[in-house]
Amino acid sequence: MRQLKLTIAYDGTRFVGWQRQAEGESIQGLLEQVLARFEGAPVTVHGAGRTDAGVHALGQVASVSVAFDHDVRTLARALNAQLPEDVRVLDVSEAPPGFHARFSATAKTYRYQIRAGVVAPPFDRAFVWQLPEALDVGAMDRAARVLLGTHDFSAFQSAGSDTRDAVRTLTRSEVAPGDGGLVRYEVSGNGFLRHMVRAIVGTLVEVGRGRWSAADVAGILAGADRGVAGATAPAHGLVLVRVDYDQLLAD
C-alpha cells in the first residue's frame, strides 16, 4: 500500500463540512468517492482539520492509503477533472509509512476575516463576516496576544464538546487591518478545539466594540467558562490556511 498526502483548497459554502455526514455533501466524502474509482474499492481519507459547514480551506491536508500505481501528477489532474470546481487538489505527493494528516501535524494556521462598514462588497458575502460598526483593531490585537502560549482554552470551546484536554499552545495570535475596513485575525497553534477560533473572534469583536479590554479577555481565558466569552462568529469568515509537518514527513 502507498501512503499519499493531498493538499486541497475548497470553498466550503455549500458543504456540510469536511467530515462525512449521513446527509449532505462533504469534502471527505467527495474525495473518497473519486479515489475509490481508481482503487476499485472503498478508501478512507483522513483530513488534518475537520472544518465545519461553511468553513473554507486554502491548504487543507489529507492522507489516504491506496494500492493503485498512478503517478502523483497524473492523479492530481485526474482528481480535479472529476471533482466539482469548488474543490481543488493543489498537490499530491508520496508520504512515508505511518503518515497521518491529522496526527502527524505539528501546527495549523487559520485566518478569520471581518469587514467593518455599512456597505459590504458583494464578493465578500461568502468569505467575510460583515459588521456595520467600526472596530478598534489595535485593542483587538492587544487582546489577541493575551492568548499566546500554552493555556486551557475551555472558555473558547463549543459547549457540549467531549474533548477532555482543552490545553493548547498558540504561537501566533494577531489582528491586523486591511483595506476598506477589512480586519484579519491570524492564529497558529498545535491544535484547536471545536469552534475555538470562531469563539475567539466573537470575543475579540466585543473588544473591538469597546465593551471589553485585553485584561477582560485574560480573565475570560483564566476562568475557563464558555458562557462568559463572546458569541461564536459565523463559519463563512474562517479559512484553514496551512497545516505544518516535520520536514521528514513533508518530504
C-alpha positions as CSV (number, residue, x, y, z in Angstrom):
1,M,0.0,0.0,0.0
2,R,1.1,3.6,-0.7
3,Q,0.5,6.5,1.6
4,L,-0.4,9.7,-0.2
5,K,-0.5,13.2,1.1
6,L,-3.1,15.5,-0.7
7,T,-3.2,19.3,-0.3
8,I,-6.7,20.7,-1.0
9,A,-8.4,24.0,-1.3
10,Y,-12.1,24.5,-1.2
11,D,-15.0,26.9,-1.0
12,G,-16.9,25.4,1.9
13,T,-20.1,27.4,1.3
14,R,-22.4,24.6,0.1
15,F,-20.8,21.7,2.0
16,V,-21.8,20.2,5.4
17,G,-18.1,20.5,6.3
18,W,-15.0,18.3,5.9
19,Q,-16.4,15.2,7.7
20,R,-18.6,12.7,6.0
21,Q,-22.2,13.0,7.2
22,A,-25.4,10.9,6.9
23,E,-26.9,13.7,4.8
24,G,-25.4,16.4,2.7
25,E,-22.2,16.6,0.7
26,S,-18.8,16.7,2.4
27,I,-15.3,17.3,1.2
28,Q,-14.1,13.9,2.7
29,G,-17.0,12.1,1.0
30,L,-16.3,13.6,-2.4
31,L,-12.6,12.7,-2.2
32,E,-13.4,9.2,-1.1
33,Q,-15.8,8.7,-4.0
34,V,-13.4,9.8,-6.6
35,L,-10.4,7.9,-5.2
36,A,-12.5,4.8,-4.9
37,R,-12.8,4.8,-8.7
38,F,-9.0,4.5,-9.1
39,E,-8.7,2.0,-6.2
40,G,-11.6,-0.2,-7.4
41,A,-12.6,-0.4,-3.7
42,P,-13.7,1.9,-0.9
43,V,-11.0,4.1,0.6
44,T,-10.8,6.2,3.8
45,V,-9.4,9.8,3.5
46,H,-8.2,11.4,6.7
47,G,-8.2,15.2,7.0
48,A,-5.9,17.4,9.1
49,G,-8.8,19.5,10.3
50,R,-12.5,18.8,10.5
51,T,-13.7,22.1,9.1
52,D,-17.4,22.8,9.8
53,A,-20.1,23.6,7.4
54,G,-19.4,26.8,5.6
55,V,-15.7,27.0,6.6
56,H,-13.2,27.2,3.7
57,A,-9.6,26.0,3.1
58,L,-6.6,27.2,1.2
59,G,-4.3,24.4,2.5
60,Q,-6.2,21.5,4.0
61,V,-4.2,18.3,4.0
62,A,-5.5,14.8,3.7
63,S,-3.9,11.3,3.8
64,V,-5.0,8.1,2.2
65,S,-3.7,4.6,1.8
66,V,-4.1,3.1,-1.7
67,A,-2.9,0.2,-3.8
68,F,-3.1,1.7,-7.3
69,D,0.1,2.9,-9.0
70,H,-0.9,6.1,-10.8
71,D,1.9,8.7,-10.6
72,V,1.1,11.6,-8.4
73,R,1.0,14.3,-11.2
74,T,-1.5,12.2,-13.3
75,L,-3.6,11.6,-10.2
76,A,-3.8,15.3,-9.3
77,R,-5.0,16.1,-12.8
78,A,-7.5,13.2,-12.8
79,L,-8.9,14.1,-9.4
80,N,-9.5,17.7,-10.4
81,A,-11.2,16.6,-13.6
82,Q,-13.7,14.7,-11.6
83,L,-14.2,17.0,-8.6
84,P,-16.5,20.0,-8.6
85,E,-14.9,23.3,-9.3
86,D,-15.3,24.5,-5.7
87,V,-12.9,21.7,-4.6
88,R,-9.3,21.7,-6.0
89,V,-6.5,19.3,-5.3
90,L,-3.4,21.5,-5.3
91,D,-0.8,18.8,-4.8
92,V,-0.4,15.0,-4.4
93,S,2.8,13.6,-3.0
94,E,4.1,10.3,-1.7
95,A,4.2,10.2,2.1
96,P,6.2,7.8,4.4
97,P,4.5,4.9,6.0
98,G,2.6,5.9,9.1
99,F,1.9,9.4,7.9
100,H,-1.5,10.7,9.1
101,A,-2.8,14.1,8.0
102,R,-4.2,14.8,11.4
103,F,-2.0,13.0,13.9
104,S,1.3,13.8,12.2
105,A,0.6,17.6,12.0
106,T,2.7,19.8,14.2
107,A,0.7,23.1,13.7
108,K,-2.2,24.6,11.9
109,T,-2.9,28.2,10.8
110,Y,-6.3,29.7,10.4
111,R,-7.5,33.2,9.2
112,Y,-10.7,34.9,10.0
113,Q,-11.9,38.0,8.0
114,I,-14.3,40.7,9.1
115,R,-15.4,43.7,7.1
116,A,-16.3,46.6,9.3
117,G,-18.5,49.0,7.4
118,V,-22.1,49.8,6.4
119,V,-21.7,48.5,2.8
120,A,-20.1,45.2,2.0
121,P,-18.7,44.4,-1.4
122,P,-20.8,41.6,-3.0
123,F,-17.8,39.3,-3.4
124,D,-17.3,39.3,0.4
125,R,-20.6,37.7,1.2
126,A,-19.4,34.1,1.4
127,F,-15.9,34.7,2.9
128,V,-16.2,37.7,5.3
129,W,-18.2,38.5,8.4
130,Q,-19.9,41.8,7.7
131,L,-20.3,44.2,10.7
132,P,-21.8,47.7,10.3
133,E,-19.8,49.4,13.0
134,A,-16.1,50.4,13.1
135,L,-13.8,48.3,15.3
136,D,-10.8,49.2,17.4
137,V,-8.3,47.0,15.6
138,G,-5.4,48.0,18.0
139,A,-7.4,46.9,21.0
140,M,-8.3,43.7,19.3
141,D,-4.7,42.9,18.6
142,R,-3.6,43.6,22.1
143,A,-6.4,41.2,23.4
144,A,-5.4,38.6,20.8
145,R,-1.8,38.5,22.0
146,V,-3.0,37.6,25.5
147,L,-3.9,34.2,24.1
148,L,-0.3,33.4,23.1
149,G,1.4,30.5,24.8
150,T,0.0,27.4,26.4
151,H,-3.4,27.7,28.2
152,D,-6.6,25.8,29.0
153,F,-8.9,27.1,26.2
154,S,-12.1,25.8,27.7
155,A,-13.6,29.3,27.6
156,F,-13.4,29.1,23.8
157,Q,-14.6,25.5,23.3
158,S,-18.0,24.7,21.9
159,A,-20.5,23.7,24.6
160,G,-21.1,20.0,24.8
161,S,-17.7,19.0,23.3
162,D,-16.4,15.7,24.5
163,T,-12.8,16.8,24.3
164,R,-11.3,16.1,27.8
165,D,-8.0,18.0,27.4
166,A,-8.6,21.7,26.5
167,V,-4.9,22.7,26.8
168,R,-3.5,24.1,23.5
169,T,-0.5,26.2,22.6
170,L,-0.8,29.2,20.3
171,T,2.3,30.5,18.6
172,R,0.6,33.3,16.7
173,S,-2.5,35.3,17.6
174,E,-2.8,38.7,16.0
175,V,-5.3,41.1,14.4
176,A,-4.3,43.4,11.6
177,P,-6.2,46.0,9.5
178,G,-6.7,45.7,5.7
179,D,-8.1,47.9,3.0
180,G,-11.7,49.1,3.1
181,G,-12.4,48.2,6.7
182,L,-11.1,44.7,6.4
183,V,-9.9,43.1,9.7
184,R,-7.9,39.9,9.7
185,Y,-7.3,37.6,12.6
186,E,-4.4,35.1,12.1
187,V,-3.8,32.3,14.5
188,S,-1.4,29.4,14.6
189,G,-1.2,26.6,17.1
190,N,-0.5,22.9,17.8
191,G,-4.2,22.2,17.8
192,F,-7.7,23.7,18.1
193,L,-10.9,22.8,19.9
194,R,-14.2,22.7,18.2
195,H,-15.3,26.2,17.3
196,M,-12.3,27.6,19.2
197,V,-11.2,30.1,16.5
198,R,-14.7,31.4,15.9
199,A,-15.3,31.8,19.7
200,I,-12.1,33.8,20.0
201,V,-13.1,36.0,17.1
202,G,-16.5,36.6,18.7
203,T,-14.7,37.6,21.9
204,L,-12.3,39.9,20.1
205,V,-15.1,41.6,18.3
206,E,-16.5,42.6,21.7
207,V,-13.1,44.2,22.4
208,G,-13.2,46.0,19.1
209,R,-16.6,47.4,20.0
210,G,-15.2,48.8,23.2
211,R,-17.1,46.5,25.6
212,W,-14.1,44.5,26.8
213,S,-10.4,45.0,27.2
214,A,-7.3,42.8,26.9
215,A,-7.5,42.4,30.7
216,D,-11.1,41.1,30.4
217,V,-10.0,38.6,27.8
218,A,-7.2,37.4,30.1
219,G,-9.9,36.9,32.8
220,I,-12.1,35.0,30.4
221,L,-9.3,32.7,29.4
222,A,-8.4,32.1,33.1
223,G,-12.0,31.4,34.0
224,A,-12.4,28.6,31.5
225,D,-16.2,29.3,31.3
226,R,-17.6,29.2,27.7
227,G,-20.7,31.1,28.9
228,V,-18.6,34.2,29.7
229,A,-16.8,34.5,26.4
230,G,-18.2,36.1,23.2
231,A,-20.6,34.6,20.8
232,T,-19.3,32.1,18.1
233,A,-18.5,34.0,14.9
234,P,-20.2,32.9,11.7
235,A,-18.5,30.0,9.9
236,H,-18.1,31.6,6.5
237,G,-15.4,34.1,7.6
238,L,-13.0,31.3,8.6
239,V,-10.3,29.7,6.4
240,L,-7.8,26.9,7.1
241,V,-4.7,28.4,5.6
242,R,-2.0,25.9,6.3
243,V,-1.0,22.7,8.0
244,D,2.6,22.1,9.1
245,Y,4.5,18.9,9.4
246,D,8.0,17.9,10.4
247,Q,10.4,18.2,7.4
248,L,10.9,14.4,7.3
249,L,7.2,13.9,6.8
250,A,6.7,16.9,4.5
251,D,9.3,15.5,2.1
